[in-house]
């Protein structure tokens, strides 16, 4: 409980209500399997710290298959494993022989790897992006990914409201993101709210 609560509002709009993460993992696996059946690698872009490890842990409940990683993800994955988080087995792309083919593979890469020469060795491939932003199909289309997966570690609309209500705060300060709708909702509940 607190008097003043400060929150981020990256996803501070009612449209952002996260689907069940296990269902998203099933969607990722089905996408990967579908691409593999067509002889295409599946390059899934996600953040190197947190999101990649979450995906590996969710998929570990569904399959034992190995996943390839961009170098930027190697150290964080090792740290998560050392902390006891169960994840799929992984190999780092740069440590694989140049003759390695990736036609049926899932490759996790940070968004910054997109469009770089590093991507050439996976052709043909399909691209996906795992982010809360993918709940909005327009974001996926505008960014040019073949597939989007709505998976976020941020609070969604319901999570933001629940957090505020559980604190009992009478004053809320919102930062970073889309605060207007949340502020209006809180003010309608007689909570002093400001960006």
Helices and strands as residue ranges (DSSP letters): E 4-9, H 21-37, E 41-45, H 51-60, E 67-69, H 71-82, E 90-92, G 93-95, E 106-109, G 111-113, G 117-122, E 125-130, G 132-135, H 137-143, E 147-149, H 157-167, E 171-177, H 180-188, E 192-194
